[in-house]
Amino acid sequence: MKKLGEMLLGESPFSELVMGNTALVRGMVEAGVRVVTSYPGSPTPEIATAIASIEKDRRPFHFEFCVNEKVAVEVAYGAAVNGRPSVVFFKSVGLNVASDTFVQLNHMDIPGGLVVIVGDDPGAHSSQNEQDNRHLARMSYTPVLEPATPSEAYAFLLAAVSMARKNRMAVILRLTTHVCHAKEMVSFGGWSNPPRDDTPLFDGSGGSHIPIGAMVAQMKKRAIERLKASHEPGLDRVLDNGNPKRGVITAGLPFLSVLDALAGADRKPDILKLGMVHPLDREAISGFLRAHDEVLVLEELDDFIEQSVKAVAHDSGLSTRVLGKECSEDWIGEFTPGRVRGMLHRIWPDSVQAPVSPSGTLQAPVRFPQMCPGCGHRSAFFAIGKALRKSDITVADIGCHTLGFLPPHEIGRLLMSMGASTGIGQGLSLFNTSRRVVAFLGDSTFFHAGIPGVINALFNNHRLTLIVMENGTTAMTGHQEHPGTGRNFNDPTERIPIRKVLEGLGVQNITEVDTYNQEALTMAVEKALDSPGFSVVIAKHPCMLKFSREQRRKPGFVQRHVEVSQEQCTLARECIDRFGCPSFRRDPATGRVSTNTDLCIGDGSCIQTCPSEAIGAVAPGKEPR
C-alpha cells in the first residue's frame, strides 16, 4: 500500500478511502495551486497533516502555518496578486480574525485566484460559538461553494480554484465538521507536474489594489459584477422523485441527512441539492419552486438560504408555499439524520414516519472534558489556586488551559476569543481597588493575538497579572509549531522566546517557573498579584501528551507509573478532589484511591500534592499496587 504522500502525488487516476480534509489536498495538487497558508483550528488541521505527508522537496506548492489567520490571508492574497493560485484554510472563528483583510479581497484584482477554505462548526464541537460564515460571504461579495461529502470536497475545490482564477477573485469553500472528517471512497483524476511560469504578474498599475475613497465605488461595482457572474455549472442538482406537490431545498451535510431520513418514506419529496449557496442560481430556484406546491428549505444554523429562496418566490410572483425555520424551529446544532426525520415528520406526517427511539437505550454518564494525565496546566492550576483569594477575578483564553474553568480548579471565569483575556482583564481592573485580576494566555495565542493586549497594558498603565501558560506547542489543535518553538512547518528556525518579547516591549516584572515546581509557582503568583502595575508569570512545562508520544517512539521505552501506598493514604483525596488527575480512581465501596495504569504516564507531578506523602513512583517494570 502506498504511503499517503505518494498517493497524493500519484500521476494516474485512482480511487481511495480518504477523509474530506485529505481529499482537499489532492484537489490542490491537481488544480495547480502554488501557495497554501493556514493557522491551525478544528475542523481543518488534518489538511496540514495530509500536506506534511508529502516530502517538502516534492510538494508542488509552498505551505506555511502563519502567526494568525489575518496574516495567513494576507500571505495567500499577496501570492495570488502575483499570479500564484492560492488557498488559505482555517476554522470558523478564524474568519473573524482575518475579516479586516478578507472583506476587502473581492474589491481587488486577483490574477491567480484565491480560495478561502472555512471549517464551520454547527454543534460547536471545537469552537466557542456556532457562527454562520455565509453572512460574511454576503457582506464581502464572495461566492460560497458547500460540499456534502469528501468526493464533493475534492470536486468543489477544483471548481473553486477554476472560478477564482477565471474571475480573478476570492471564493469561499465552506465545509462543516462532519464533511471535513467524514471518509468516503473518492475517485481522483490524473496529474502530472508540469513546468510552471513563475514570472511575477503584479506590476502595480491601474490603482486596482488601492482602496481609497476615489477608487472604492469603482472597486465595489467590479466586486458586485464578478459576484453576479460567478457560476460553475454542475454543482447544483435535482433528485426527481416524481412529486409535484412537495420539494426540499438543501445543501451540505443536511442533504445527506435528508436522504437518510427519507429512506423509508411513502412518498419522497423532490430535492434540489445546492452546491453553490451564495449567490443562488435564481433561475434554478425559480424553476424548482414553480414545479411544486410547497417547498421546505432545510439548512443548519441561520435562515440564509431560506431568505434568498423567499425573495426569489416573491420577485417571481409565485404562489408556492416556502417553509423553513418557522416550521422546523431548529436554529442550533447539526442536522443529523434522526433530527431531520423528526423535522420532516412534523411538517409532512403523512409521508414521513416519526423517528423511533430504541427501547432500553442506556444514557452515557456525563463526562467533563479534562486535561491529559501529566498536563502541566493541571499542576499550574493546582499551584495558582493556592495563591488566589475567593474575591480574585480570573480571565480565561482559548487553549487547553480553558479547561481550568471546570471543577476542581474553577479558574478562568470569563472567556471570549483568542488573545482577548488581557484586554478584558484590563477593563475589569478599572475602578477596582478590592479585587485582583488575573488573565491567562497560551503561548501560541500569545503570538497569535496576545501581544497587542500586553502593549495596551503597558501603554495605559493597567494593574493586571498575566499568566502565560507555555507548553511549547499549539496543543489543542494537534501540536502544530508556533514562533516560540524553534521550528516552523518546514524547517528549523530561530526561536522567539516569550520572555525576550515581553522584555523588548518594556515589561519589568517577569517571572518564569516550571509548573511542576508547584511551591515556587504559588509564591511567584502571590508576589505578582501583590505588585503594582502590570506583571507576568510564565508558567512553563512541555505538553506531556506530545512528550509521552515522542518517548514511546524511542527504542527501549518503558512506561512509568505512580502508586498509592494504602498504608500511608489518609483518604484526604487531594489527588482527586483538588489536583483532579484522571489517572486516580476511587473504589466506590471502600473509598480507597489507586492508580489507573492505562492512563498514568508516571510523570510524578501528583507526588507533591499528597499531604500524607502516600503517592510515589513505581520502579520501571514493576506493577503499581
BAMAR-702938 format. One record per residue (C-alpha): y, z, x. Coordinates in steps of 0.02 Angstrom, whole numbers. Example, Ala and Ser with C-alpha at 12.3 -4.5 7.8 and 13.67 -1.06 7.14 Angstrom:
<pts>
       c2       c3       c1
     -225      390      615
      -53      357      684
</pts>
This chain:
<pts>
       c2       c3       c1
        0        0        0
      171      -48       66
      298       85      106
      445       95      -13
      570       21      110
      458     -128      149
      430     -158      -36
      617     -157      -72
      643     -293       58
      493     -400        5
      533     -586        1
      408     -639     -133
      420     -591     -317
      318     -435     -357
      289     -301     -488
      287     -115     -452
      293       50     -544
      463      123     -500
      595      238     -570
      760      170     -633
      857      228     -481
      738      137     -364
      745      -23     -467
      934      -24     -443
      915      -34     -254
      804     -187     -264
      936     -261     -379
     1069     -229     -246
      962     -316     -116
      932     -471     -225
     1115     -479     -283
     1181     -490     -105
     1278     -326     -112
     1359     -288       57
     1434     -114       37
     1368       36      -61
     1455      206      -67
     1424      369     -159
     1449      555     -174
     1284      640     -222
     1265      700     -401
     1122      705     -526
     1050      599     -602
     1089      468     -467
     1041      541     -294
      872      451     -292
      968      288     -271
     1012      352      -97
      833      411      -70
      773      234     -100
      907      166       16
      854      290      150
      676      218      143
      745       56      216
      770       65      404
      955       68      444
      948      -88      552
      858     -186      415
      970     -140      269
     1062     -293      204
     1209     -182      156
     1308      -38      228
     1284      129      140
     1377      292      161
     1399      457       71
     1586      489       59
     1676      655       56
     1704      640     -133
     1694      514     -275
     1876      459     -263
     1855      411      -81
     1689      327     -121
     1776      215     -250
     1916      177     -128
     1798      127       13
     1699       14     -104
     1859      -59     -175
     1929      -95       -3
     1769     -186       44
     1768     -283     -119
     1951     -334      -98
     1897     -406       69
     1766     -512      -18
     1613     -400        1
     1512     -373     -160
     1512     -184     -176
     1431      -44     -275
     1481      139     -294
     1375      269     -385
     1394      450     -439
     1364      567     -584
     1459      579     -748
     1593      705     -698
     1611      615     -532
     1711      485     -626
     1840      621     -662
     1866      645     -475
     1876      457     -449
     1984      421     -601
     2154      413     -515
     2093      260     -420
     1963      199     -545
     2084      172     -690
     2185       52     -580
     2041      -59     -524
     2047     -195     -655
     2235     -216     -634
     2190     -283     -462
     2112     -444     -400
     1941     -400     -326
     1865     -557     -246
     1699     -476     -200
     1674     -387     -366
     1640     -201     -385
     1502     -118     -488
     1525       66     -533
     1359      150     -574
     1390      305     -679
     1248      427     -717
     1299      504     -884
     1209      661     -939
     1177      685    -1126
     1099      857    -1142
     1195      921     -989
     1035      936     -885
     1135      946     -724
     1318      945     -775
     1448     1063     -844
     1479      952     -996
     1414      800    -1092
     1565      689    -1067
     1551      512    -1132
     1623      398     -998
     1631      249    -1114
     1803      315    -1162
     1866      297     -983
     1799      119     -984
     1905       78    -1135
     2060      157    -1058
     2038       60     -895
     1990     -110     -970
     1819     -103     -888
     1663     -186     -961
     1510      -75     -983
     1327     -127     -973
     1199        1    -1031
     1014      -21     -990
      874       68    -1082
      732       53     -955
      704       33     -767
      673     -153     -796
      841     -168     -881
      924      -62     -747
      869     -193     -620
      915     -342     -729
     1081     -268     -784
     1128     -229     -603
     1105     -413     -562
     1209     -458     -715
     1345     -332     -671
     1363     -398     -494
     1370     -577     -560
     1502     -531     -690
     1606     -431     -565
     1606     -573     -437
     1640     -710     -564
     1787     -618     -644
     1846     -533     -482
     1843     -364     -567
     1755     -196     -583
     1608     -173     -703
     1526       -9     -756
     1337        5     -761
     1311      159     -869
     1144      248     -854
     1088      411     -930
      972      541     -855
      809      476     -929
      847      295     -883
      880      348     -703
      718      448     -691
      601      350     -806
      461      250     -724
      405       77     -776
      313      -72     -705
      459     -184     -657
      444     -369     -614
      563     -410     -472
      622     -580     -411
      607     -653     -238
      733     -629     -100
      775     -697       70
      906     -627      186
     1024     -775      203
     1161     -785      334
     1323     -722      260
     1501     -773      289
     1589     -612      338
     1761     -691      351
     1889     -564      285
     1962     -632      123
     2110     -516       99
     2275     -596      151
     2396     -480       60
     2490     -621      -26
     2548     -632     -205
     2576     -447     -236
     2413     -439     -335
     2369     -268     -263
     2536     -176     -279
     2553      -89     -449
     2741      -62     -450
     2850      -75     -604
     2893     -258     -582
     2708     -306     -572
     2625     -188     -697
     2648     -292     -855
     2577     -447     -772
     2431     -349     -698
     2391     -265     -864
     2394     -433     -953
     2269     -501     -825
     2157     -348     -848
     2153     -373    -1037
     2116     -559    -1019
     1973     -528     -899
     1901     -394    -1013
     1902     -515    -1160
     1822     -650    -1053
     1687     -536     -981
     1520     -578    -1057
     1347     -600     -985
     1229     -692    -1104
     1058     -621    -1145
     1099     -436    -1133
     1105     -407    -1322
      952     -446    -1428
      894     -434    -1608
      724     -368    -1664
      698     -457    -1829
      584     -354    -1942
      624     -459    -2095
      729     -326    -2179
      893     -396    -2252
      934     -229    -2331
      937     -115    -2179
      982     -131    -1997
     1009      -20    -1844
     1133      -49    -1703
     1094       50    -1547
     1090       43    -1356
     1015      128    -1203
      887      268    -1221
      915      287    -1410
      843      111    -1431
      676      169    -1359
      679      323    -1470
      711      213    -1622
      558      108    -1578
      451      264    -1561
      518      340    -1723
      483      180    -1820
      306      158    -1755
      228      209    -1922
      371      164    -2038
      329       74    -2202
      474      -48    -2191
      560      -57    -2024
      745     -100    -2017
      805     -244    -1910
      876     -186    -1743
     1023     -252    -1643
      997     -185    -1468
     1159     -192    -1369
     1158     -217    -1181
     1346     -230    -1164
     1428      -86    -1256
     1608     -124    -1207
     1680     -240    -1258
     1561     -279    -1401
     1514     -456    -1445
     1614     -462    -1607
     1527     -620    -1668
     1354     -544    -1643
     1408     -382    -1729
     1487     -476    -1873
     1334     -586    -1897
     1216     -436    -1897
     1325     -342    -2021
     1339     -494    -2134
     1149     -509    -2140
     1119     -330    -2202
     1170     -219    -2347
     1186      -64    -2239
     1182      -36    -2053
     1157      127    -1958
     1240      148    -1788
     1135      265    -1680
     1214      321    -1516
     1213      479    -1411
     1368      585    -1393
     1528      510    -1468
     1553      379    -1604
     1609      250    -1476
     1507      100    -1538
     1524      155    -1719
     1714      145    -1715
     1708      -33    -1649
     1574      -87    -1773
     1676      -18    -1919
     1830     -109    -1852
     1732     -273    -1847
     1671     -243    -2026
     1849     -210    -2085
     1927     -356    -1993
     1791     -474    -2057
     1812     -414    -2236
     1629     -367    -2251
     1558     -255    -2385
     1413     -196    -2277
     1397       -6    -2279
     1409       58    -2100
     1326      227    -2072
     1350      334    -1918
     1390      509    -1863
     1439      565    -2038
     1256      540    -2086
     1164      595    -1930
     1286      736    -1886
     1221      728    -1708
     1359      732    -1578
     1269      839    -1449
     1119      811    -1337
      991      674    -1307
      919      566    -1444
      734      599    -1415
      603      511    -1525
      570      662    -1637
      754      692    -1662
      788      510    -1704
      642      511    -1825
      724      657    -1914
      890      564    -1924
      808      408    -1994
      711      511    -2121
      869      597    -2182
      955      429    -2207
      807      322    -2266
      674      445    -2329
      583      306    -2424
      537      213    -2265
      528      342    -2125
      422      499    -2141
      486      666    -2083
      433      722    -1909
      284      838    -1912
      285      993    -1803
      114     1029    -1726
       37     1184    -1801
        7     1333    -1689
      131     1273    -1558
      172     1411    -1433
      353     1434    -1385
      378     1445    -1198
      468     1605    -1147
      650     1588    -1096
      665     1567     -908
      833     1577     -823
      865     1456     -681
      867     1554     -520
      896     1539     -335
      748     1497     -224
      648     1629     -131
      740     1671       30
      903     1593      -29
     1048     1657       74
     1157     1657      -81
     1047     1792     -159
     1067     1900       -6
     1254     1867       -9
     1274     1915     -192
     1173     2074     -166
     1289     2124      -23
     1450     2064     -104
     1408     2157     -265
     1416     2320     -169
     1594     2281     -115
     1658     2238     -289
     1733     2352     -419
     1697     2326     -604
     1878     2276     -628
     1873     2136     -498
     1881     1957     -562
     1758     1835     -484
     1780     1646     -500
     1631     1530     -475
     1624     1349     -419
     1496     1208     -428
     1337     1227     -324
     1179     1329     -309
     1287     1484     -297
     1344     1455     -477
     1181     1542     -524
     1258     1706     -464
     1333     1713     -640
     1161     1760     -709
     1077     1931     -702
     1052     2030     -596
     1207     1983     -494
     1329     1931     -631
     1457     1869     -505
     1567     1720     -549
     1637     1741     -724
     1737     1579     -735
     1685     1401     -692
     1772     1234     -711
     1740     1093     -587
     1713     1060     -402
     1845     1146     -297
     1934     1224     -446
     1891     1405     -406
     2028     1432     -277
     2167     1367     -389
     2103     1462     -541
     2092     1620     -436
     2272     1599     -382
     2326     1588     -564
     2228     1745     -605
     2313     1838     -463
     2488     1811     -533
     2569     1964     -615
     2410     2057     -569
     2426     2213     -465
     2274     2308     -529
     2129     2185     -521
     2072     2099     -362
     2022     1916     -372
     1879     1835     -277
     1842     1648     -278
     1681     1566     -219
     1661     1393     -143
     1512     1299      -69
     1526     1214       99
     1500     1038       30
     1626     1073     -108
     1749     1139       22
     1759      965       97
     1745      877      -72
     1887      959     -166
     1917     1134      -98
     2045     1105       40
     2197     1072      -73
     2172     1240     -158
     2169     1327       11
     2330     1240       61
     2411     1292     -102
     2362     1474      -75
     2447     1470       94
     2597     1369       37
     2634     1485     -109
     2576     1646      -26
     2446     1696     -156
     2343     1853     -137
     2163     1798     -153
     1996     1819      -64
     1895     1660      -45
     1710     1672       -2
     1641     1509       67
     1452     1504       37
     1396     1399      184
     1213     1345      182
     1230     1190      291
     1190     1056      164
     1230      985       -8
     1085     1083      -79
     1093     1069     -268
     1080      878     -270
      943      859     -140
     1003      914       33
     1123      774       75
     1233      789      229
     1419      832      225
     1557      834      356
     1508     1007      416
     1326      967      456
     1345      859      611
     1265      706      534
     1310      575      404
     1186      469      304
     1157      351      450
     1189      439      616
     1233      600      707
     1419      631      701
     1544      760      761
     1527      916      655
     1685      978      569
     1674     1170      569
     1746     1253      414
     1822     1392      517
     1919     1270      626
     1983     1179      472
     2043     1344      400
     2124     1395      565
     2207     1224      577
     2281     1250      404
     2351     1418      459
     2231     1543      380
     2247     1703      481
     2117     1816      401
     1945     1736      425
     1776     1823      447
     1606     1741      472
     1447     1837      428
     1265     1787      411
     1216     1833      233
     1052     1912      292
     1161     2043      380
     1198     2125      214
     1284     2281      278
     1405     2180      385
     1441     2061      240
     1480     2206      122
     1602     2277      249
     1683     2107      280
     1712     2079       94
     1781     2255       70
     1904     2228      211
     1956     2056      147
     1984     2121      -30
     2099     2258       33
     2200     2138      140
     2368     2068       84
     2389     1883       59
     2251     1753       73
     2087     1800      158
     1925     1705      186
     1747     1764      215
     1623     1630      269
     1453     1691      209
     1329     1587      309
     1143     1558      305
     1042     1395      308
      968     1335      145
      795     1411      153
      714     1282       41
      767     1146      163
      722     1254      313
      549     1302      248
      508     1120      206
      554     1069      382
      447     1210      454
      295     1158      352
      300      985      431
      282     1058      606
      109     1069      688
       31     1241      684
      139     1304      542
       80     1471      470
      151     1534      306
      227     1708      317
      242     1838      180
      305     2013      148
      209     2152       63
      250     2309      -34
      173     2471       27
      107     2554     -129
      106     2722      -38
      292     2712        4
      354     2625     -153
      451     2745     -266
      474     2615     -405
      662     2608     -377
      641     2421     -416
      795     2375     -315
      700     2220     -258
      680     2160     -438
      824     2234     -536
      966     2209     -410
      905     2090     -274
      814     1981     -400
      694     1884     -290
      566     1790     -397
      432     1824     -266
      414     2002     -329
      309     2039     -483
      286     2196     -584
      120     2248     -660
      157     2270     -847
       30     2411     -861
       71     2517     -708
      245     2457     -663
      188     2435     -482
      278     2299     -383
      185     2172     -275
      216     2003     -194
      176     1832     -267
      115     1740     -112
      136     1571     -197
      324     1599     -197
      359     1714      -49
      414     1624      109
      415     1780      218
      598     1768      267
      619     1957      258
      792     1961      179
      723     2082       50
      665     2212      175
      836     2293      195
      861     2306        6
      723     2436      -23
      788     2616      -21
      612     2684       12
      577     2558      153
      419     2503       63
      439     2316      100
      376     2249      265
      323     2089      349
      140     2040      348
       61     1986      512
       31     1796      515
     -139     1752      439
     -159     1921      352
     -157     1931      162
      -23     2047       90
      -77     2197      -10
</pts>
